[in-house]
Amino acid sequence: MSGLCGATVLLLAIPDKALAWAVAGGAAAATALGQRAPELIGEAIKGRRRTHELETADPFTTDVRLRNIDYVTFTDGSQTEDVPASGHTVQLIVTGALPEAVLLTDLRVEVIAWSPRFGALSRHAAEVPRRRFEALLDARPPQVKALDSSDFPYAIKSQESEAFDIKITTEAGDVQWVLWLDWQSGKRSGSTRVDLGGHPFRTAARDSQRAR
């Protein structure tokens, strides 16, 4: 209120022409500001949204590829289905997305579903894996273990990547599963689910004579 009174006294002290000019200028500025108000509000909302996304999103991106694949074929009447056979490799590439470094602290496997089905094995040409891990789906609980001398944790910075070749093994039938990547970045920490586009991985036992 005091600011408004001060402005009123100042305007009363200005001669008529100057007063008209001041009023017109103030009105024009207010009009311009009013016209930009939606734009300014939109920019503020976008800024807050970007900040929220940076504070809540995973600090890295993941890319998943299946390699070194043989298949088990299941036949159900007239329908057939090929499922990657035990021993195939999931290649997980993790790339830092923020300026602050991220420490990848662990990698875990979770079994989503299991079915005691066995089919016919079909072999394909194998690839040589790079950094090697193994996911043991039949362990209780399921576990991931290093097959080389190096193991978690690994640190990645923005635009840096770590690639993991994970050999998947089961002798217990048809298994659906996902990976969980544990991480730390500054004061934040979390676990990121790794799957095939929102769906669990599937792996089938090679030996049709074995059961759980």
Sequence and secondary structure as in RCSB ss.txt:
>XXXX:A:sequence
MSGLCGATVLLLAIPDKALAWAVAGGAAAATALGQRAPELIGEAIKGRRRTHELETADPFTTDVRLRNIDYVTFT
DGSQTEDVPASGHTVQLIVTGALPEAVLLTDLRVEVIAWSPRFGALSRHAAEVPRRRFEALLDARPPQVKALDSS
DFPYAIKSQESEAFDIKITTEAGDVQWVLWLDWQSGKRSGSTRVDLGGHPFRTAARDSQRAR
>XXXX:A:secstr
 HHHHHHHHHHHTS HHHHHHHHHHHHHHHHHHHHHHHHHHHHHHHHHHHHHHHHHS SEEEEEEEES  EEEEE
ETTEEEEEEBTT EEEEEEEE SSS EEEEEEEEEEEEEE    EEE       SSEEEEETTSSS EEEESSS 
 S EEE BT EEEEEEEEE SSSEEEEEEEEEEEETTEEEEEEE BTTB EEEE S TT   
